[in-house]
Amino acid sequence: MSLYATVVTAMWVMLPAYVPNNAAVLAGGGAPIDGGRTWGGRRILGDGKTYRGTVFGILAGFAVAAALDVLHPAAISALGVSLPWFPFEAMIALPAGAMLGDILASFVKRRTGRERGASFPLLDQLDFVVVALALTAVLDPAWFGDNFTLDVLLAILVLTPLLHLATNGIAYQLGLKDEPW
């Protein structure tokens, strides 16, 4: 696969996992998942992880996957790359895994004494990717194996931190986030 095809494929298969965390920010607020509870004197997750944001994020990622399936023939024609369809399992696993990864990262950040919004390099950029990939591999191993080849996985691991920093910087400039990371 050419570098162009690899990058396009990586972006295509990960878009349903890239969107949820940003969508959750837009729908945030409401009751925190941890209900304000603490563990070891620290919040379990913090106010930034809410039921509303999590559900909205998963639904947004699902909607992106459904839209990509609708656009599939036109995208192949326009981009000149053979792109996969998203089966139902992947439509759920990618965004749900992304949100779960972000929640787990929040848990780790609280356990290491970091406050909400504090930077944690690499964890901040790859938490959602690792769990989205893992959940997709569990729920649809055949689709995962067909689409997440070694070159696509490497492209994802290189591109995601760059995209994450860029989109968070934009959200910060627009006043949607309190910190640029």
QUITA-V474504 format. One record per backbone hydrogen bond with DSSP energy under -1.0 kcal/mol. NH is the residue of the N-H (numbers start at 0). CO is the residue of the C=O. Records with the same first field share a line. If there is no record, write none. Layout:
NH = CO + CO
This chain:
5 = 1
6 = 2
7 = 3
8 = 4
9 = 5
10 = 6
11 = 7
12 = 8
13 = 9
14 = 10
16 = 13
17 = 13
18 = 14
22 = 18
23 = 19
24 = 20
25 = 21
26 = 22
32 = 48
34 = 31
36 = 33
38 = 41
41 = 38
43 = 36
48 = 45
50 = 30
53 = 49
54 = 50
55 = 51
56 = 52
57 = 53
58 = 54
59 = 55
60 = 56
61 = 57
62 = 58
63 = 59
64 = 60
65 = 61
66 = 62
67 = 63
68 = 64
69 = 65
70 = 66
74 = 70
75 = 71
76 = 72
77 = 73
78 = 74
79 = 75
90 = 86
91 = 87
92 = 88
93 = 89
95 = 91
96 = 92
97 = 93
98 = 94
99 = 95
100 = 96
101 = 97
102 = 98
103 = 99
104 = 100
105 = 101
106 = 102
107 = 103
108 = 104
109 = 105
110 = 106
111 = 107
112 = 109
113 = 108
117 = 114
122 = 120
123 = 119
125 = 121
126 = 122
129 = 125
130 = 126
131 = 127
132 = 128
133 = 129
134 = 130
135 = 131
136 = 132
137 = 133
138 = 134
139 = 135
143 = 139
144 = 140
145 = 141
146 = 142
147 = 143
148 = 146
152 = 148
153 = 149
154 = 150
155 = 151
156 = 152
157 = 153
158 = 154
159 = 155
162 = 158
163 = 159
164 = 160
165 = 161
166 = 162
167 = 163
168 = 164
169 = 165
170 = 166
171 = 167
172 = 168
173 = 169
174 = 171
175 = 170
176 = 170
